[in-house]
Amino acid sequence: MIAKEIRISRKKDFDRILKSKSKFYSNNFILRFSKNELSKSRFCVVVSKKISKRAVDRNRIRRRTYEALRLNYDKIKPGFDFMIFAKLSVLKLSYSDIEKDLLYIFKKAKAMQ
């Protein structure tokens, strides 16, 4: 699981990210981000009930996404807040496919070191 200090949990942070115009798409995720005043990047993963009515499925997607972020944290540029929205197609993916897609979307956003 990803460390608590690099998770986004405050409403004002969510609102700031949602107001930003920075948005990138992949087949399975939508990435929104904004700059923060910290020396580290922070993350939030959103999996809505539209993806699956079952909490088990939504939590599995969330855990796999956070694990991929944790293992690749050193490759991501510091100083940003990232909000990752899962799409319906992510339900069928294995962990390695989720990791590949996340790395792709971060490269596309030029958020990799």
C-alpha positions in Angstrom: 0.0 0.0 0.0 1.1 3.5 -0.7 2.4 5.6 2.2 -0.2 7.9 3.8 1.9 11.1 3.4 1.8 10.7 -0.4 -2.0 10.2 -0.6 -4.4 13.1 -1.3 -7.2 13.3 1.2 -8.3 16.9 1.6 -11.2 18.4 -0.3 -9.3 21.6 -1.1 -6.6 19.5 -2.9 -9.2 17.6 -4.9 -10.9 20.8 -5.9 -7.6 22.3 -7.0 -6.8 19.3 -9.2 -10.2 19.3 -10.7 -9.9 23.0 -11.6 -6.7 22.5 -13.4 -6.7 22.0 -17.2 -4.1 19.3 -17.3 -5.8 16.1 -18.4 -4.5 13.1 -20.2 -6.2 9.9 -21.4 -5.2 6.3 -22.0 -7.3 3.3 -22.8 -8.0 2.5 -19.1 -7.3 5.7 -17.1 -7.7 9.5 -17.0 -4.9 11.5 -15.4 -5.5 14.9 -14.0 -2.8 16.8 -12.1 -1.7 20.2 -10.7 1.5 21.5 -9.2 1.8 21.5 -5.4 4.2 23.3 -3.1 5.7 20.1 -1.7 8.9 18.3 -2.5 7.1 15.1 -3.3 4.2 14.0 -5.5 0.9 12.8 -4.1 -1.8 10.6 -5.6 -5.4 9.7 -5.4 -7.2 6.9 -7.3 -10.9 7.2 -8.1 -12.9 4.2 -9.0 -16.6 5.0 -9.3 -19.6 2.7 -8.9 -20.2 3.0 -12.7 -17.1 0.7 -13.0 -18.5 -2.0 -10.8 -21.3 -2.1 -8.3 -19.2 -4.5 -6.2 -16.9 -2.9 -3.7 -14.6 -5.9 -4.0 -13.9 -5.1 -7.6 -13.5 -1.4 -7.0 -11.0 -2.0 -4.1 -9.0 -4.5 -6.2 -8.5 -1.9 -8.9 -7.6 0.7 -6.4 -5.1 -1.6 -4.6 -3.4 -2.6 -7.9 -3.2 1.0 -9.1 -1.7 2.2 -5.8 0.8 -0.7 -5.8 1.9 0.2 -9.4 2.4 3.8 -8.2 4.3 2.7 -5.1 6.8 0.6 -7.1 7.3 3.3 -9.7 7.3 6.3 -7.4 10.9 7.1 -7.9 10.3 7.5 -11.7 7.6 10.2 -11.2 8.5 13.9 -11.0 8.2 15.4 -7.6 6.0 18.5 -6.8 2.7 17.4 -8.4 -0.7 16.1 -7.2 -2.1 13.4 -9.4 -5.7 12.2 -9.6 -6.2 9.0 -11.5 -9.7 8.0 -12.7 -10.3 4.4 -13.7 -12.3 3.5 -16.8 -14.6 0.5 -17.2 -12.0 -1.4 -19.3 -9.7 -1.6 -16.3 -11.8 -4.4 -14.8 -10.4 -7.0 -17.2 -6.8 -6.0 -16.8 -4.1 -7.9 -14.9 -1.7 -6.1 -12.6 1.1 -5.9 -15.2 -1.3 -4.4 -17.8 -2.4 -1.7 -15.2 1.2 -0.9 -14.5 2.1 -0.6 -18.2 -0.9 1.7 -18.8 -0.1 3.9 -15.8 3.5 4.3 -17.0 2.3 5.1 -20.5 -0.1 7.8 -19.3 2.6 9.4 -17.0 5.1 9.4 -20.0 2.4 11.0 -22.1 1.9 13.7 -19.5 5.7 14.2 -19.3 5.5 13.5 -15.6 8.3 11.0 -15.6 11.9 11.8 -14.6 
